[in-house]
Amino acid sequence: MQAGMQEGVRVATDAARPSEERTQGPDLEVRETAPLGEKVVVRKHFVLDTNVLLHNPESVFKFAEHEVVIPLTVIEELDRFKKNNDETGRNARQVIRTLDELRGRGRLFEGVSWNGHGGTIRIDRCDLSSPFALDLDQADNRILGVAHALHRQGRRTVFISKDINARVKCDALGIPAEDFEADRVDADWLRTGYAEMVVPGALVDELYAERQLPIERFGTFAVSSPRGGREATLDAVPNEYVVLQDAEDATHTGLARVLADTGRLIPIVGARKPIFGVMARNVQQTMALDLLLDDDVKLVTLIGPAGTGKTLLALAAGLHKVMREERFEKLLAARPIMPMGRDIGYLPGGKDEKLSTWMQPIFDNVAYLLSTRGGGSGEADSRPMEQRLDALVASGKLVMEPLTYIRGRSIPHQFMVVDEAQNLSPHEVKTIVSRVGEGTKIVLCGDIGQIDHPYLDASSNGLTFLIDRLRGYRLAGHVTLARTERSELASLAAEVL
């Protein structure tokens, strides 16, 4: 939706002059008057579902030139959510406070103007007397009934909901319905963190000999995206990688990274020794380890399907930085499915016992890194792996934390890994990343093709949003892992199934 009025555009009422020519745009219907060619924005009425407000409490201010209609039933549902201690409860309380502040500007049932561009917010009493096909005893249907009533009156009405079933019902009633798209990202063209380039072999050799080269030296060669195949010139985005291939010898390759704020490419050489028992098995894992071990890159995002090594690489780098280099005080690991969704208080035991089931994937990876196969210890240790893991947790070097109460905290001097971050909303990701204190590095891992959250998808989740928004900042880096390295069978399953 448009964030504000464009110059030379004024708001029109629903009743248009018959002499006007109508044109349709993606977000606004615009009419051009015959005499002056003046563009007129046709005002629409956006009916918001409860889940939209719980997803983004600022959503009421995303339709600047139009009227936002909030059914009274939505207010009643917010009242039930406001007592929750999770993100939905906080968002519900914020929406209620916002509406209370707007009451000072006028009567909400009549519509309150909140900007100078014609934007208003109105609460509808859900006085539904017209014929309606759905059972009005259900709250969801009363919300749809408001959109239906406005539509029957001839108003240009759009129902906004993150509930797919509600949008299907709306379509059956002949009412336009859309998802809330203010924070959506085109996941099909989400950056991978690297590109490929065919160059003369002498240039590859010169890069490794000189240890850095100006990006201008590579500006005449075409760059192809590994995902879409589109060709362009090299974009000097900090912390992005370029896979170099000799134009005459396909086996002669190199890997370079754009060094932040310098306009130069530096060569990347994979680690010669295992990082807590882990060696990169492909070029994307080499990129990921390079970012994970660079203390100047404070935020790393890793996405890819199951088995590509996202969590294992992040934990290996974290243990290496904590145990070997002692760069950080502790490794903090978290998975957001449980903490960001519902409380853990009803489960028996202490915090670690409550989290043990949800954190089992983290324990599995750490156990592998501490095992003989992982080889992470680097020292003779006759204790069973379980005892070494318990000792690591008891020492405070490895901490499993719920994110339920992260708001208000400051987390300094820690290596923080958030697994399954694709199940976070953009607002939740902002809450987590903004808790990072001085000297902390945070890594967010996830598979945007495997989302469990009922109101998120590959384009609207917080991990995708974060990757898109932080492109070009020197403190952030991203790599998309594509090749499954868990096992030969897992690789076959990922490819065939």
ChimeraX attribute file (.defattr): number of C-alpha atoms within 10 A of each C-alpha:
attribute: neighborCount
match mode: 1-to-1
recipient: residues
	/A:1	14
	/A:2	14
	/A:3	11
	/A:4	15
	/A:5	16
	/A:6	12
	/A:7	7
	/A:8	8
	/A:9	14
	/A:10	17
	/A:11	18
	/A:12	19
	/A:13	12
	/A:14	13
	/A:15	10
	/A:16	13
	/A:17	11
	/A:18	8
	/A:19	10
	/A:20	14
	/A:21	13
	/A:22	15
	/A:23	11
	/A:24	9
	/A:25	7
	/A:26	7
	/A:27	9
	/A:28	17
	/A:29	16
	/A:30	21
	/A:31	21
	/A:32	16
	/A:33	16
	/A:34	11
	/A:35	8
	/A:36	7
	/A:37	11
	/A:38	14
	/A:39	21
	/A:40	21
	/A:41	20
	/A:42	20
	/A:43	23
	/A:44	21
	/A:45	23
	/A:46	24
	/A:47	26
	/A:48	24
	/A:49	23
	/A:50	23
	/A:51	20
	/A:52	19
	/A:53	24
	/A:54	22
	/A:55	21
	/A:56	21
	/A:57	20
	/A:58	14
	/A:59	18
	/A:60	22
	/A:61	17
	/A:62	17
	/A:63	22
	/A:64	21
	/A:65	28
	/A:66	24
	/A:67	23
	/A:68	25
	/A:69	26
	/A:70	26
	/A:71	25
	/A:72	19
	/A:73	22
	/A:74	21
	/A:75	17
	/A:76	12
	/A:77	15
	/A:78	22
	/A:79	14
	/A:80	11
	/A:81	19
	/A:82	20
	/A:83	13
	/A:84	15
	/A:85	15
	/A:86	18
	/A:87	24
	/A:88	23
	/A:89	17
	/A:90	16
	/A:91	22
	/A:92	27
	/A:93	19
	/A:94	18
	/A:95	21
	/A:96	17
	/A:97	12
	/A:98	14
	/A:99	17
	/A:100	12
	/A:101	11
	/A:102	18
	/A:103	14
	/A:104	10
	/A:105	12
	/A:106	12
	/A:107	13
	/A:108	20
	/A:109	16
	/A:110	12
	/A:111	20
	/A:112	22
	/A:113	17
	/A:114	14
	/A:115	12
	/A:116	11
	/A:117	16
	/A:118	19
	/A:119	23
	/A:120	23
	/A:121	26
	/A:122	22
	/A:123	21
	/A:124	20
	/A:125	12
	/A:126	18
	/A:127	12
	/A:128	13
	/A:129	8
	/A:130	9
	/A:131	9
	/A:132	15
	/A:133	9
	/A:134	14
	/A:135	11
	/A:136	14
	/A:137	8
	/A:138	10
	/A:139	14
	/A:140	17
	/A:141	20
	/A:142	22
	/A:143	24
	/A:144	25
	/A:145	26
	/A:146	24
	/A:147	31
	/A:148	25
	/A:149	19
	/A:150	18
	/A:151	18
	/A:152	13
	/A:153	9
	/A:154	10
	/A:155	17
	/A:156	18
	/A:157	24
	/A:158	22
	/A:159	25
	/A:160	23
	/A:161	23
	/A:162	23
	/A:163	18
	/A:164	14
	/A:165	10
	/A:166	19
	/A:167	20
	/A:168	15
	/A:169	15
	/A:170	23
	/A:171	14
	/A:172	11
	/A:173	17
	/A:174	11
	/A:175	21
	/A:176	18
	/A:177	22
	/A:178	18
	/A:179	16
	/A:180	23
	/A:181	15
	/A:182	14
	/A:183	16
	/A:184	19
	/A:185	20
	/A:186	13
	/A:187	16
	/A:188	10
	/A:189	11
	/A:190	17
	/A:191	20
	/A:192	21
	/A:193	26
	/A:194	25
	/A:195	20
	/A:196	19
	/A:197	22
	/A:198	19
	/A:199	19
	/A:200	14
	/A:201	18
	/A:202	10
	/A:203	17
	/A:204	20
	/A:205	15
	/A:206	12
	/A:207	19
	/A:208	17
	/A:209	11
	/A:210	10
	/A:211	13
	/A:212	17
	/A:213	20
	/A:214	14
	/A:215	17
	/A:216	12
	/A:217	11
	/A:218	17
	/A:219	14
	/A:220	11
	/A:221	15
	/A:222	15
	/A:223	24
	/A:224	20
	/A:225	18
	/A:226	14
	/A:227	13
	/A:228	10
	/A:229	11
	/A:230	10
	/A:231	14
	/A:232	14
	/A:233	13
	/A:234	19
	/A:235	13
	/A:236	21
	/A:237	20
	/A:238	23
	/A:239	28
	/A:240	27
	/A:241	27
	/A:242	25
	/A:243	20
	/A:244	22
	/A:245	21
	/A:246	19
	/A:247	15
	/A:248	11
	/A:249	10
	/A:250	11
	/A:251	9
	/A:252	13
	/A:253	17
	/A:254	21
	/A:255	23
	/A:256	25
	/A:257	23
	/A:258	25
	/A:259	20
	/A:260	20
	/A:261	13
	/A:262	11
	/A:263	15
	/A:264	18
	/A:265	27
	/A:266	21
	/A:267	21
	/A:268	19
	/A:269	13
	/A:270	18
	/A:271	13
	/A:272	8
	/A:273	9
	/A:274	16
	/A:275	23
	/A:276	23
	/A:277	19
	/A:278	19
	/A:279	17
	/A:280	20
	/A:281	14
	/A:282	15
	/A:283	15
	/A:284	21
	/A:285	24
	/A:286	20
	/A:287	28
	/A:288	25
	/A:289	23
	/A:290	20
	/A:291	25
	/A:292	29
	/A:293	16
	/A:294	12
	/A:295	15
	/A:296	14
	/A:297	19
	/A:298	20
	/A:299	22
	/A:300	22
	/A:301	28
	/A:302	29
	/A:303	27
	/A:304	21
	/A:305	18
	/A:306	21
	/A:307	18
	/A:308	27
	/A:309	25
	/A:310	26
	/A:311	25
	/A:312	20
	/A:313	24
	/A:314	29
	/A:315	25
	/A:316	27
	/A:317	25
	/A:318	30
	/A:319	25
	/A:320	22
	/A:321	23
	/A:322	19
	/A:323	19
	/A:324	15
	/A:325	9
	/A:326	11
	/A:327	17
	/A:328	22
	/A:329	18
	/A:330	24
	/A:331	25
	/A:332	20
	/A:333	24
	/A:334	23
	/A:335	26
	/A:336	22
	/A:337	19
	/A:338	17
	/A:339	20
	/A:340	21
	/A:341	17
	/A:342	15
	/A:343	16
	/A:344	15
	/A:345	10
	/A:346	7
	/A:347	11
	/A:348	9
	/A:349	10
	/A:350	10
	/A:351	14
	/A:352	14
	/A:353	12
	/A:354	16
	/A:355	20
	/A:356	13
	/A:357	11
	/A:358	17
	/A:359	21
	/A:360	12
	/A:361	15
	/A:362	19
	/A:363	17
	/A:364	12
	/A:365	18
	/A:366	22
	/A:367	18
	/A:368	17
	/A:369	25
	/A:370	24
	/A:371	18
	/A:372	16
	/A:373	11
	/A:374	19
	/A:375	16
	/A:376	21
	/A:377	17
	/A:378	13
	/A:379	7
	/A:380	7
	/A:381	10
	/A:382	8
	/A:383	9
	/A:384	11
	/A:385	17
	/A:386	13
	/A:387	11
	/A:388	17
	/A:389	19
	/A:390	11
	/A:391	13
	/A:392	16
	/A:393	16
	/A:394	11
	/A:395	11
	/A:396	13
	/A:397	17
	/A:398	23
	/A:399	17
	/A:400	20
	/A:401	20
	/A:402	23
	/A:403	22
	/A:404	17
	/A:405	14
	/A:406	16
	/A:407	13
	/A:408	10
	/A:409	12
	/A:410	13
	/A:411	20
	/A:412	17
	/A:413	16
	/A:414	23
	/A:415	29
	/A:416	26
	/A:417	25
	/A:418	22
	/A:419	24
	/A:420	22
	/A:421	28
	/A:422	31
	/A:423	29
	/A:424	25
	/A:425	25
	/A:426	21
	/A:427	17
	/A:428	22
	/A:429	19
	/A:430	14
	/A:431	16
	/A:432	19
	/A:433	16
	/A:434	15
	/A:435	16
	/A:436	21
	/A:437	14
	/A:438	12
	/A:439	16
	/A:440	21
	/A:441	27
	/A:442	23
	/A:443	27
	/A:444	27
	/A:445	22
	/A:446	23
	/A:447	23
	/A:448	24
	/A:449	15
	/A:450	15
	/A:451	18
	/A:452	14
	/A:453	14
	/A:454	10
	/A:455	18
	/A:456	21
	/A:457	21
	/A:458	22
	/A:459	19
	/A:460	24
	/A:461	26
	/A:462	26
	/A:463	28
	/A:464	29
	/A:465	24
	/A:466	19
	/A:467	23
	/A:468	18
	/A:469	11
	/A:470	15
	/A:471	18
	/A:472	17
	/A:473	14
	/A:474	19
	/A:475	17
	/A:476	23
	/A:477	27
	/A:478	28
	/A:479	26
	/A:480	22
	/A:481	24
	/A:482	17
	/A:483	20
	/A:484	22
	/A:485	17
	/A:486	13
	/A:487	11
	/A:488	9
	/A:489	11
	/A:490	15
	/A:491	17
	/A:492	11
	/A:493	11
	/A:494	14
	/A:495	10
	/A:496	7
	/A:497	6
